[in-house]
Amino acid sequence: MGFGRLMMIFVIQKAELIGDNIAGCRFITLDAKRNTKKELDSIYFYKDIGFKVLKERKKGTTPMYFDLKIY
């Protein structure tokens, strides 16, 4: 449906606005929940949006970041 993507775009735009006008915000960080089934593994969703992997993990969660200066 694209609702998750819309929420992430909203978060990125809001963080960029805060970083430009209110505080020094440079990165958005998150922990992507991993799943053995590729279609349920959220890391691919976040990579598609532009997040980069900070440290690769196969189980649990994988830390990721989004650089607002590149956006």
C-alpha positions as CSV (number, residue, x, y, z in Angstrom):
1,M,0.0,0.0,0.0
2,G,3.0,2.3,0.5
3,F,1.9,3.6,4.0
4,G,5.3,2.7,5.5
5,R,7.2,4.5,2.8
6,L,5.0,7.6,3.3
7,M,5.7,7.6,7.0
8,M,9.5,7.3,6.4
9,I,9.4,10.2,3.9
10,F,7.5,12.3,6.4
11,V,10.2,11.5,9.1
12,I,13.0,12.3,6.8
13,Q,11.5,15.6,5.7
14,K,10.7,16.6,9.4
15,A,14.2,15.7,10.5
16,E,15.6,17.8,7.6
17,L,13.4,20.8,8.6
18,I,14.5,20.5,12.3
19,G,18.2,20.2,11.2
20,D,18.0,23.3,9.0
21,N,16.1,25.5,11.3
22,I,16.1,24.4,15.0
23,A,18.9,22.0,15.9
24,G,22.0,20.3,14.4
25,C,20.4,17.1,13.1
26,R,22.5,15.2,10.7
27,F,21.6,11.5,10.9
28,I,18.5,9.3,11.4
29,T,19.3,6.0,13.0
30,L,17.2,2.9,13.4
31,D,17.4,-0.9,14.1
32,A,15.9,-2.9,11.3
33,K,14.3,-6.1,12.6
34,R,15.8,-9.2,10.8
35,N,13.8,-12.2,9.6
36,T,14.9,-15.4,7.9
37,K,12.2,-14.9,5.3
38,K,13.4,-12.3,2.8
39,E,9.9,-10.8,2.2
40,L,9.6,-10.1,6.0
41,D,13.1,-8.8,6.5
42,S,12.8,-5.0,7.0
43,I,16.4,-4.3,6.0
44,Y,15.5,-4.3,2.3
45,F,12.7,-1.9,2.9
46,Y,15.0,0.6,4.5
47,K,17.8,0.1,2.0
48,D,15.4,0.9,-0.8
49,I,14.5,4.2,0.9
50,G,18.3,5.1,1.2
51,F,19.4,3.9,4.7
52,K,22.9,2.4,5.0
53,V,23.9,-0.5,7.1
54,L,26.1,0.4,10.1
55,K,26.9,-3.1,11.2
56,E,25.7,-6.2,9.4
57,R,23.9,-8.8,11.6
58,K,21.9,-11.8,10.4
59,K,19.7,-12.2,13.5
60,G,18.0,-9.8,15.8
61,T,18.3,-6.2,14.6
62,T,20.7,-4.4,12.2
63,P,21.6,-0.8,13.0
64,M,21.1,1.5,10.0
65,Y,21.5,5.2,9.4
66,F,20.3,7.9,6.9
67,D,22.5,10.9,6.1
68,L,20.4,14.0,5.8
69,K,23.2,16.0,4.1
70,I,23.1,13.6,1.1
71,Y,19.3,13.8,0.9
